[in-house]
Every structure is written in structure tokens, then in C-alpha cells.
Amino acid sequence: MTQNPNKPADTLYDRTMKAVIWTNQSSEGPVRYNVEFVRSYKTDNGEWKESRSFSGAELLRVGRLASLAYDRIAELRRQEKQEEGGQ
């Protein structure tokens, strides 16, 4: 699977939170994936900002996104194998 190095492999959403899946190409071994969790919020003056910290109440949503990201990465790996002529 060829990905633009500056573009995520996928982004999963849960309201104001997202899990961004990044592809790490390596000359050695299989492709590796990293996931970045981001929370968007609006400031008092109406400006949208992003944070990478979460309150205790938000952790279940982060966990849900982590589970979805895990499943999506497994799917991406299956697609890679199919493209390479594997199973």
C-alpha cells in the first residue's frame, strides 16, 4: 500500500475526537502504523483548537477509538498482503 508520507492512512472520528492512523514506511521489514489521538475544542472566542490530552471522562471514547484503530490497521495489513500477492 503506497501512502503519501504527509497524508494519514486513515482517520476515525467520534464526535470531537479522532484517531489519525499514520503509515511508517521502512526499507527493512513490514510497514508499521502509529496512531495519534486528538481532541478538538472551541475556545471562548470561537476559535477551534486541538489537544492531545484527555479528561478521565473522555478515556472511554479514546479506548473505543483505539479499538477501532486496531481493527482498521488489521484491515490495512490484510490489504497490503493482497496487493503483494499474499493471502
VOGU-3710 file (C-alpha; in Angstrom, 3 decimals, decimal comma):
1> mtqnpnkpad> 0,000/0,000/0,000  1,559/3,268/-1,072  0,715/6,248/1,087  1,744/9,869/0,801  4,157/10,361/3,727  2,338/13,549/4,745  -1,160/12,112/4,489  -2,680/9,750/7,078  -3,576/6,202/6,075  -6,992/6,841/7,658
11> tlydrtmkav> -8,787/8,989/10,222  -11,517/7,672/12,524  -13,926/10,008/14,313  -16,021/10,058/17,484  -17,679/13,462/17,737  -14,890/15,921/18,650  -12,193/13,242/18,902  -10,271/11,486/16,198  -7,704/8,736/15,791  -5,263/9,507/12,981
21> iwtnqssegp> -3,505/6,427/11,585  -0,060/7,143/10,126  1,997/4,818/7,935  5,701/4,378/8,693  7,455/3,033/5,607  10,696/1,208/6,309  13,305/-0,216/3,998  13,583/-3,088/6,477  10,623/-5,218/7,448  6,903/-4,594/7,172
31> vrynvefvrs> 5,111/-1,258/7,202  4,417/-0,010/10,711  1,474/2,075/11,846  1,216/4,761/14,513  -1,988/6,241/15,893  -2,389/9,796/17,137  -5,412/10,669/19,282  -6,653/14,261/19,012  -9,456/16,168/20,706  -10,875/19,322/19,108
41> yktdngewke> -12,406/22,086/21,213  -13,682/25,601/20,738  -12,202/28,472/22,743  -14,276/31,211/24,336  -13,610/33,433/21,302  -14,905/30,752/18,910  -11,529/29,541/17,619  -11,085/25,781/17,085  -8,002/24,215/18,702  -6,647/20,695/19,110
51> srsfsgaell> -5,350/18,924/22,190  -3,670/15,590/22,769  -4,663/15,295/26,412  -7,935/13,858/27,659  -10,022/14,029/30,809  -10,952/10,921/32,737  -14,489/11,174/31,371  -13,139/11,069/27,805  -11,000/7,964/28,245  -13,772/5,521/27,276
61> rvgrlaslay> -14,119/7,338/23,947  -10,335/7,204/23,471  -10,480/3,473/24,230  -13,253/2,993/21,680  -11,237/4,864/19,055  -8,171/2,778/19,944  -10,169/-0,412/19,355  -11,474/0,877/16,024  -7,950/1,948/15,005  -6,618/-1,516/15,901
71> driaelrrqe> -9,246/-3,135/13,668  -8,580/-0,668/10,832  -4,822/-1,330/10,970  -5,501/-5,070/10,748  -7,615/-4,379/7,665  -4,853/-2,231/6,127  -2,339/-5,043/6,719  -4,645/-7,545/5,004  -4,935/-5,181/2,034  -1,125/-4,893/1,867
81> kqeeggq> -0,763/-8,668/1,746  -3,354/-8,929/-1,000  -1,570/-6,237/-3,035  1,705/-8,111/-2,599  0,068/-11,286/-3,879  -0,121/-12,884/-0,425  -3,143/-14,169/1,416
//
